[in-house]
Amino acid sequence: MKIADPSISALATAKSVLLDPWGLTESDMARALGEIFTHKVDYADLYFQYTRSEGWSLEEGIVKTGSFSIGQGVGVRALSGEKTAFAYSDTLSSDALLSSARAVRTSPARVRAAKKLLRRARMPPMHCIRPSTR
């Protein structure tokens, strides 16, 4: 009898569900983490999300309403001393991953300057950059 390693099984599932369908590879993740660590960062991690939900409402056996939704994206977190930076994209792609990685390594002063420019241009706020302290 051969016992399967659960961590290998979980990694295979994550790869088949979160990486392969969008053409992401382990080298894309390594490149994103490498991009973050080009600046003074103590720790960084990546978070991938993909959820699907479906709901139905029946009345006397007849479908009255139905709903379906998909939530997906990639998040990046970087810690430097007492500061934490987050970035998120609702797109699962190599470009989105790299853009998020570049966003978290941006200094808080640059983030404030970018938000000011967006306000002046009357553009929607950058929802993917949220530096904070722990």
Secondary structure, DSSP 8 states (H G I E B T S, - for coil): -----HHHHHHHHHIIIIIGGGT--HHHHHHHHHHHTTSS-SEEEEEEEEEEEEEEEEETTEEEEEEEEEEEEEEEEEEETTEEEEEEESS-SHHHHHHHHHHHTS-HHHHHHHHHHHHHTT----TT---EE-
